């Protein structure tokens, strides 16, 4: 369970601190509660472990000296730069669309990880990294979570905004810690979304060029060892032209994740319905949602979504709008939402497609196609 400040009483965390620290005294009750109030988003298990470690380090002193609040908050409550990615509850083969992308990932990543001994004995070297590039919303993060589900691996996302720091050496320290944590949980996947904002081309950011250079150098060194430590490095970007050339060369497998074709858009639509039915109780929706369209209508919907340059994210948004519109109409008519199935018909989906804006414009997509052609290795 992950807690954040708005959802948890700081007094409850203060009680956890008191229980963990036992006889170790604080200079004031107010300082203890202040520490608890500023606990950032953190895994409860990690928090308890940190408290136990804190107790061990302070037992010799028998008390927390004046100002100890700041030291303890820095040591215990500093948010991790890694975020656990929840796996997608759907098999990799069931994932909608992305036929060519899935084939490449199965060939170079999934099958080798299922039988690593045979592949290693045959001379196979695990890739140092896989770079997924393409327009925003095409399912790059979703793919990573689905792979984790398929392989039963832990998957972690690197929180880029938590890596950079104004303090000298702090950014490199955070990045090194992230790699150490990933190595501890290996085999695992380390996903870096918008990787271009972390590993920018040298000389592109004058103000923080020194920090960027140090982070870049450390990244290149650590990525060299990622494969042999069974850390699967997956980067995602819609701006590969902003990545440093040395970083690009460290990703021998570069796969373009393009907007879906008409048939892929239909597959994604079906998967979105399936996912919502699997999790509908969590969302408070009791009714099962089904598609009430025939093959001819699905063909038309696929072409319509494709013509509007819909990404996987756009299709997900479109389905949510269609469900909301349908339930609104039902409730207006009957005064309540019935228990039986909610059928999304062609008119419901067509209306929702026309209402949903596309993430990318036609001009942007033409530019993106040229970039994908230049940087992807097919």
Buried (B, 14 or more C-beta within 10 A) or exposed (E): EEBEBEEBEBEEBBBBBBEBBEEBEBBEEEBBBBBBEEBEBBBEEEBEEBBEEBBEEBEEEEEBEEEBBEEBBEEBBBEBBBBBBEBBEBEBEBBBBBEBBBEBBBEBBBEBBEEBEEBEEEEEEBBBBBBBBBBBBBBBBBBBBBBBBBBEBBBBBBBBEBBBEEEEEEBBBBBEBBBEBBBEBBBBBBBBBBBBBBBBBEEEBEEEEEBBBBBBEBBBEBBEEBBEBBBBBBBBBBBBEBBBEBBBEBBBBBBBBBBBBBBBBBBBBBBBBBBBBEEBEEEEBEBBBEBBBEEEBBBBBBBBBBEBBBBBBBBBBBBBBBBEBBBEEBEEEEEEBEEEEBBBBBEBBBBBBEEBEBBBEEEBBEEBBEBBEEBBEE
